[in-house]
Amino acid sequence: MPRIVADLVDVYVFRRLPQRPAHEVQFLLLRRREDAPLGGTWHAVHGRILPNERALDAAARELLEQTGLVAQKLYSADYIAQFYDHASDAIVLAPAFAALVEPRAAVRLSQAHDDYAWCDLDEAVARLLWTSQRWAVRHIHAVIACGGEEAEYYALT
């Protein structure tokens, strides 16, 4: 029988561009190194929750470790990614977060990645590998990234 594991977080990083039309939002995508599992594919920040670490703290830590960025504000994306990991025979649950960063913040990639791209919604959806990732960026764009009163209900920091 597969076990249920909840030791991962997903962080969808976005920025709002100044001096652009209202609601101009870009998502940060990271490309995994060619020699890594799923090498050459594009993803959001994805990482492990350490023992005794809160998921929110893991999201902030993984954001910093993988991109060098610190969130201006972290949000619950109101979504739990779920997938089956055949290698460990586990059903994996990963809470998703949205991280607003400064528009001009400099990205510093970890060694797990070899490239990054700031993408509008359509380009992010086109590049992301998994259906759950595409759904997450659409949801974050519609409910959180464009701002407004509703977004504040999801704010965690």
Salt bridges, closest charged atoms under 4 A:
ASP7 OD2 - ARG48 NH1 3.06
ASP10 OD1 - HIS46 ND1 2.31
GLU24 OE2 - ARG20 NH1 3.78
ASP35 OD1 - ARG33 NE 2.74
GLU53 OE2 - ARG61 NE 2.84
ASP57 OD2 - ARG54 NE 3.24
GLU62 OE2 - ARG61 NH1 3.01
GLU65 OE1 - ARG61 NH1 3.22
ASP114 OD1 - ARG31 NE 2.79
ASP115 OD2 - ARG31 NH2 3.95
GLU123 OE2 - ARG127 NH2 2.56
GLU152 OE1 - LYS73 NZ 2.88
